[in-house]
Amino acid sequence: MSLLLSIVMPAYNEEEVIEHVVKQWTDLLTRQFPTDNTRLIVVNDGSRDRTGEILDQIKERYPKLVVVHQPNGGHGNAVVNGYRQAVALDSEYVFQTDSDDQFITDDFQKLWAKRNESPFILGYREERYDAPARLVITRILRLSIATIYGTYIKDSNIPFRLIRGSFLRRLLAQLPEPTPFAPNIFLAVMSKKAGYSTFDIPITHKERQTGTVSILKWKLLKVCMQSFKELAQFRLDLGSKVKALKKPEPVTV
C-alpha cells in the first residue's frame, strides 16, 4: 500500500516529551487525513534513557506510529534512515520534523498548501530559541553555503521540511557517502541549485523545555570544521548531481 504522507522524526533522549510529541503529530494526521494512508516514522537513535521503551509501549495506542530503533549514529544519520523508510513505504510526500517539541503542528499546513508548487519546501525559524552554540553553527554554515555554492538559503538545516517522495528518492541517490553530519543541508543545496523554489516559509520555534542537546559547546569547532570540509568536497560533484535532479517533477493535483 502506498502512502500519501509520512512524517519522519528522529529521537534521542526525549523520554520526558516523546509521547506528547507523538500524540500531537498523530492527532494532526488523523484530523487532516482520516484515511489510513499516513504514518509517523520515529527513529530512536540509540537513546540512553527510556525513549525507545516508551515508543514501544505506546505503539498499540497510536496505529499510525512506526518505530525504528538504531544504534546511535547522530541526528543526520537518523534523519536519512527515516527518509529511506518513508521512501520504502512509497510515500507520495515526506515531512520531517524533530521530537523535541520546539515546533507547532499548525505550521505544517503552511508547507502542505504549497505542495504542488515545488517538490522541496522549507520552513525557517523567524525567531530561533536554541543554545548559542547552535546559533553560531547556523550562521557559519549559512555563510559557508553562500561562499562555496553561491546560493542563499535562510535555514538550510531546518527540521521542518516537506519533500515529494519521488524527488526525495532522487535526492538520496545523490547524497554523498558516508552520510554527512548534516544531510538536510546537502538536500537543500541540491534542490536550490537544481532550480526549485524552497519558499522558506516562516514558522514558530519554541524554547526547548526538556531532553538532551546533542551538540555540546566543546564540539562546536569540530562540527563547524567537519561541515565546512564536507560542503567543500561536495562542491566538486555538485554539477553532475544537480543535472540528475533537473528532470521536471510531475505535478500532483
C-alpha positions in Angstrom: 0.0 0.0 0.0 1.4 3.4 -1.0 1.1 6.3 1.5 0.0 9.9 0.9 2.3 11.2 3.6 5.0 10.0 6.0 6.3 12.2 8.8 10.0 11.4 9.7 11.1 12.2 13.2 14.5 11.3 14.8 14.5 11.0 18.6 17.4 10.9 21.1 16.9 11.0 24.8 13.4 12.6 24.7 11.7 10.5 27.4 10.1 13.5 29.0 8.3 14.6 25.9 8.2 11.9 23.3 4.7 10.6 24.0 3.3 14.1 24.0 5.0 14.9 20.6 3.9 11.6 19.1 0.3 12.4 20.2 0.5 15.9 18.7 1.6 14.7 15.3 -0.6 11.6 15.1 -3.6 13.7 16.0 -2.7 16.0 13.1 -2.5 13.1 10.7 -5.8 11.7 12.0 -7.6 15.0 11.9 -6.3 16.1 8.4 -6.0 12.7 6.7 -8.7 10.5 8.1 -8.0 7.6 5.8 -5.3 5.1 6.7 -2.6 6.3 4.3 -0.3 8.3 6.6 2.4 7.3 9.0 4.6 8.9 11.7 8.1 7.2 11.5 10.1 7.8 14.7 13.7 6.8 14.5 15.1 6.1 18.0 18.8 7.0 17.6 20.2 4.8 20.4 18.7 6.8 23.2 20.3 6.1 26.6 17.1 7.0 28.5 13.6 5.4 28.2 12.7 7.0 24.8 12.9 3.6 23.0 11.0 1.8 25.7 8.2 4.4 25.8 7.9 4.3 22.0 7.4 0.5 22.1 4.9 0.8 24.9 2.7 3.3 23.0 2.8 1.7 19.6 -0.6 0.0 20.1 -2.3 3.2 21.1 -1.1 5.1 18.0 -1.7 2.9 14.9 -0.1 5.4 12.6 3.2 5.2 14.6 6.1 3.3 13.1 9.1 2.8 15.5 12.6 2.2 14.2 15.4 1.5 16.6 19.1 2.0 15.6 22.5 2.3 17.3 23.4 5.9 18.0 24.6 7.4 14.7 23.7 11.1 15.2 20.8 13.2 14.1 21.7 13.3 10.4 22.1 9.5 10.2 18.7 9.0 11.9 17.1 11.5 9.5 18.4 9.7 6.4 17.4 6.3 7.8 13.9 7.8 8.4 13.8 9.1 4.9 14.8 5.7 3.5 12.0 4.1 5.5 9.5 6.6 4.1 10.6 6.1 0.5 10.4 2.3 1.0 6.8 2.8 2.1 6.2 4.5 -1.2 5.2 7.8 0.4 3.9 10.4 -2.0 5.1 13.2 0.4 7.6 13.1 3.2 7.6 15.7 6.0 10.5 15.9 8.5 10.4 17.4 11.9 12.1 16.9 15.3 10.9 15.2 18.5 11.9 17.9 21.0 8.6 19.8 21.0 10.1 23.0 19.6 7.6 23.3 16.7 3.9 23.5 16.4 1.8 21.2 14.3 -0.4 24.0 12.9 2.6 25.3 10.8 2.6 22.1 8.8 -0.4 23.4 6.8 1.7 26.3 5.6 4.0 23.9 3.8 1.3 21.5 2.7 -0.6 24.3 1.0 2.5 24.8 -1.3 3.0 21.1 -2.1 2.0 21.4 -5.8 4.3 24.4 -6.4 7.7 22.7 -5.5 9.0 19.2 -4.7 11.1 20.7 -1.9 9.7 23.2 0.6 11.4 24.6 3.7 10.2 26.4 6.8 12.5 28.8 8.5 12.7 29.9 12.2 11.7 33.6 12.4 12.9 33.7 16.0 15.1 30.8 17.0 15.3 29.5 20.6 18.4 27.4 20.6 21.7 27.3 22.6 24.2 29.9 21.5 26.5 27.2 20.1 23.8 26.1 17.7 23.1 29.6 16.6 26.8 30.1 15.8 26.9 26.9 13.8 23.9 28.1 11.8 25.5 31.4 10.9 28.8 29.8 9.9 27.0 27.2 7.7 24.8 29.8 6.1 28.0 31.8 5.2 29.7 28.7 4.0 26.9 27.8 1.7 26.8 31.3 0.2 30.6 31.3 -0.2 31.0 27.8 -1.6 27.8 27.4 -3.7 26.8 31.0 -4.4 23.3 30.4 -3.1 21.4 31.7 -0.1 19.1 29.6 2.0 17.6 31.1 5.1 17.5 27.9 7.2 19.1 25.1 5.2 19.2 22.6 8.1 15.8 23.2 9.5 13.9 20.1 10.7 10.6 21.3 9.2 10.5 20.4 5.5 8.1 18.8 3.0 9.6 16.8 0.2 7.8 15.0 -2.7 8.6 11.3 -2.3 9.8 10.7 -5.8 12.1 13.7 -5.6 13.4 12.6 -2.2 14.3 9.2 -3.7 16.4 11.0 -6.3 18.0 13.3 -3.7 19.0 10.3 -1.6 20.6 8.7 -4.6 22.9 11.8 -4.9 23.7 12.1 -1.2 27.4 11.5 -0.6 28.6 8.5 1.4 29.2 8.2 4.3 26.2 10.2 5.4 27.3 13.8 6.1 27.0 15.3 9.5 24.1 17.5 8.4 22.5 15.8 5.3 19.5 18.1 5.3 21.9 20.9 4.2 23.1 18.9 1.3 19.5 18.1 0.2 18.6 21.8 0.4 21.6 22.9 -1.6 21.0 20.3 -4.3 17.3 21.3 -4.6 18.1 25.0 -4.7 20.9 24.6 -7.3 18.6 22.4 -9.4 16.3 25.4 -9.8 13.5 24.5 -7.4 12.0 27.1 -5.1 12.2 26.2 -1.4 9.8 29.1 -0.4 11.4 29.4 3.1 8.1 29.7 4.9 8.2 31.4 8.4 7.3 29.1 11.2 7.2 29.2 15.0 10.1 27.9 17.0 9.6 27.3 20.8 12.2 27.2 23.5 13.3 23.7 24.5 11.9 22.6 27.8 13.1 19.0 28.1 15.5 16.5 26.6 19.2 16.5 25.7 21.0 18.9 23.3 23.1 16.6 21.1 25.8 19.2 20.2 27.8 20.3 23.2 29.7 23.6 23.3 33.1 21.9 23.2 32.2 20.2 20.0 31.4 23.5 18.2 34.7 24.0 16.4 35.0 20.3 15.4 31.4 20.4 14.0 32.0 23.6 12.0 35.3 22.3 10.6 33.7 19.0 9.6 30.7 20.5 8.0 32.8 23.1 6.0 35.1 20.3 4.8 32.1 18.2 3.7 30.5 21.1 1.9 33.7 22.0 0.1 34.3 18.4 -1.0 30.7 18.1 -2.2 31.1 21.1 -4.5 33.3 19.1 -6.8 30.5 16.7 -7.6 27.6 19.1 -7.4 27.3 19.8 -11.1 26.6 16.2 -12.1 24.3 15.6 -9.1 22.2 18.7 -9.9 22.0 17.7 -13.6 20.4 14.4 -12.4 17.8 16.3 -10.4 16.8 18.8 -13.1 14.3 16.4 -14.8 10.9 18.1 -14.0 8.9 16.6 -11.2 5.3 15.5 -12.0 2.7 17.9 -10.6 0.2 16.2 -8.3 -3.3 17.7 -8.2 
